[in-house]
Amino acid sequence: MTHHFRARLKAGERLIGTMATLPTPAAAEILAGVGFDWLFVDGEHGPLGTGDVLGILQAVGDRTPCIVRVPGSEEPMIKRTLDLGATGIIVPQTNTAEQVANVVRYARYAPLGARGVGLGRAHGYGLRFQEYMDKANDEVAVIVQAEHADAVKNIDAIVAVPGIDAILLGPYDLAASLGKMGSIDDPEVTSAIDRVTAACQKVNMPLRIFGVTADAVRPYLERGYTLIVASVDTLFLGTAARSMLSQLR
């Protein structure tokens, strides 16, 4: 890890990334070459398994930080993903401070946590073991998602958990949990988003938002969100193909 992603995140830099969902390392490699500050590798939704994530991390290498969204908050997947060499993790459906504290514990080596010690790709398969161990607690980013009404209710306690580096706001899942499926502009949903935003900004906790277009993201930039995910690899492919086809027809 040579790109100082966590330090830049905590310093409040605007970091613009995009989402990698295709189980094709070349696609992520192309996105890394575009110049994004980071890649959101989605291991929660879609087809990516452990082997696919490994292939993406190997293809991208040290050129671009890869933050991997794991399927859940359980210890084995967090440990396995970090041992693959991910720059950090994004953990979905983290709705209580206790759950978030466990995530931190699984992601940090003692004395800051209880992450298991192995000899994975992150450690140079053992050849850079001590080098990785010396810096992992300082450089691995831990990001949790606020995407449920329960997380909104508990947000003040969640942002107070030591070791959390950013909150990822999930407006669509949040809307669904409030009985407002797809209605992210509903007043109840926007009020919940405002509560999360205020709680994070009160303690200078970086906030992340996802948008499929630049126009969808800009309002959140204006509100001080610094960790940005703009569009998805599949949309880039489909949109460009559709545009070319329409021009030729």
C-alpha positions, 0 to 999 in steps of 0.5 A: 500500500503506497497510495496513502488512501486512508490518510487522504480520506481522513484529511478530508480530500475529495476522492472520486472513484467508480464501482467495479462489478464485473468479474473481469480483471481487465475491466478494473485495470482499464478503470484504474488507468483512467485516473480515478482516486480509488475503485469500489470493488463490489463483493456484496451485490453481483457475481464477484467471489473471492477469486474474482476479487483477487484477480481484480486486485492483482490486475490493478496492483498498486496503481489505484486503491481498491476498497472492497465491499464485503457481503456482510460484517462477519469476521471470516470475510473481512479477514479474507478480503484484507489478506488478499491485499485490499486497501480497505473494506466497506461493510454493509448493513451496519446498524448498531455501534456494537456491530461497528465496533466488531467490524473494527476489531476484525480489521485491526491487528492487536492491540487495536483489534483481533484480526487473525494473522496469516500469510496472504497476498497482502503480506507478499505471501510471507516475503513482506510479512513484517513490513505489512504488519507494521503498517496495516493498522495505520493504512487499512481503511474501514468504512461502514454503511448507514443504509437502514432506519436503525442505523439512522437511529443509532448514528450518533453512537456509530460515528463515535466508535473509534477506528471508523474512517468514513460512513457510506450513505445508502439512500436506496436501501435506506428508503426501502427500510422506511417503506419508501422503495425507490423514493429517495426524494421523499421527505422522510428519506431526505430527513434521515439523510440529513440526520446522518449528514449532520451527525458525521459532520459534527465529528468530521467523519468523512461521508461517501455517496454514490450516484450514477451521473455527475449531476446526481453527485454534485449536490452532495459535493456541495454538502461536503461529501468527500468520498465519491462513487460515480457510476458503475463499470456496466453503465460505462460499457452500456452507455457508450455502446448505446451512444455509438449505436445511436450515432451509426443508426 
